[in-house]
Amino acid sequence: MNDPLLVTYASKYGATQEVAEAIAMALSERGLNVNLLPVRQVRSLGEYGPVVLGAPLYIGRWPGEVGQFLARFQPELARRQVAVFTLGPTQAGDKDWQGARDQLDQELARYPWLKPVKVELLGGKYDPARLRFPDSLLAKLPASPLYQLPPSDQRDWTAIRAWADDVYAGLAT
Ligand SMILES: Cc1cc2nc3c(=O)[nH]c(=O)nc-3n(C[C@H](O)[C@H](O)[C@H](O)COP(=O)(O)O)c2cc1C
């Protein structure tokens, strides 16, 4: 556990970034040497040991830069311990959570070589007032699942810290 750990993420409106920051902080408080970088800024994995990857769901998919990151570093990631967290549900209902769980499973199935040591689905944050085009347009379409959704923040910081502790415990053993 001497190699630095990389926490890397994609985030469109900042919610996943804030979760990645909290996870990075929790792991460094445990004494790990942690670096935090957006996936787009990762140039090499050479110096790192374990990797924690965070990505939100958008229309059932991870952002394209996550797929690019996974494709680019496939051989290195396949040799490392990788933990994955995904932000999705912005409402509390079981239906939203089950739908997001299915979407996450489908995304992971695209990368059969990736064998994460931990996978976690976390609640997301939604603020229609901050959406940029084309998301803002999507939210205005009556047929869209985002239509008239109220702002909400389903991130559970206690659950996020608990997951970071779980990742730490998994790496330690
Ligand atoms: C246009 C749009 C599409 C979304 N699609 C999904 C989805 O298919 N499944 C899901 O669980 N969450 C979906 N969400 C919720 C996001 O995953 C959630 O808002 C997340 O916290 C965004 O993280 P970010 O701010 O780091 O980009 C969507 C949100 C937006 C704005």
PDBQT file of the ligand as one rigid body, heavy atoms in Angstrom, charges set to zero:
ROOT
HETATM    1  C1  LIG A 201     -29.435  15.135 -18.771  1.00  0.00    +0.000 C 
HETATM    2  C2  LIG A 201     -29.339  14.203 -17.588  1.00  0.00    +0.000 A 
HETATM    3  C3  LIG A 201     -29.498  12.837 -17.778  1.00  0.00    +0.000 A 
HETATM    4  C4  LIG A 201     -29.394  11.954 -16.681  1.00  0.00    +0.000 A 
HETATM    5  N1  LIG A 201     -29.565  10.626 -16.889  1.00  0.00    +0.000 NA
HETATM    6  C5  LIG A 201     -29.507   9.756 -15.835  1.00  0.00    +0.000 A 
HETATM    7  C6  LIG A 201     -29.709   8.378 -16.023  1.00  0.00    +0.000 A 
HETATM    8  O1  LIG A 201     -29.903   7.878 -17.132  1.00  0.00    +0.000 OA
HETATM    9  N2  LIG A 201     -29.656   7.574 -14.934  1.00  0.00    +0.000 N 
HETATM   10  C7  LIG A 201     -29.433   8.060 -13.675  1.00  0.00    +0.000 A 
HETATM   11  O2  LIG A 201     -29.429   7.286 -12.718  1.00  0.00    +0.000 OA
HETATM   12  N3  LIG A 201     -29.199   9.387 -13.468  1.00  0.00    +0.000 NA
HETATM   13  C8  LIG A 201     -29.240  10.244 -14.516  1.00  0.00    +0.000 A 
HETATM   14  N4  LIG A 201     -29.022  11.582 -14.320  1.00  0.00    +0.000 N 
HETATM   15  C9  LIG A 201     -28.660  12.072 -12.981  1.00  0.00    +0.000 C 
HETATM   16  C10 LIG A 201     -27.146  12.330 -12.869  1.00  0.00    +0.000 C 
HETATM   17  O3  LIG A 201     -26.433  11.117 -12.904  1.00  0.00    +0.000 OA
HETATM   18  C11 LIG A 201     -26.880  13.072 -11.561  1.00  0.00    +0.000 C 
HETATM   19  O4  LIG A 201     -27.470  14.357 -11.689  1.00  0.00    +0.000 OA
HETATM   20  C12 LIG A 201     -25.418  13.181 -11.198  1.00  0.00    +0.000 C 
HETATM   21  O5  LIG A 201     -25.285  13.620  -9.869  1.00  0.00    +0.000 OA
HETATM   22  C13 LIG A 201     -24.660  14.146 -12.102  1.00  0.00    +0.000 C 
HETATM   23  O6  LIG A 201     -23.326  14.218 -11.674  1.00  0.00    +0.000 OA
HETATM   24  P1  LIG A 201     -22.304  15.348 -12.145  1.00  0.00    +0.000 P 
HETATM   25  O7  LIG A 201     -22.774  16.663 -11.592  1.00  0.00    +0.000 OA
HETATM   26  O8  LIG A 201     -20.989  14.938 -11.567  1.00  0.00    +0.000 OA
HETATM   27  O9  LIG A 201     -22.257  15.339 -13.647  1.00  0.00    +0.000 OA
HETATM   28  C14 LIG A 201     -29.124  12.469 -15.381  1.00  0.00    +0.000 A 
HETATM   29  C15 LIG A 201     -28.976  13.851 -15.202  1.00  0.00    +0.000 A 
HETATM   30  C16 LIG A 201     -29.078  14.718 -16.282  1.00  0.00    +0.000 A 
HETATM   31  C17 LIG A 201     -28.911  16.193 -16.058  1.00  0.00    +0.000 C 
ENDROOT
TORSDOF 0
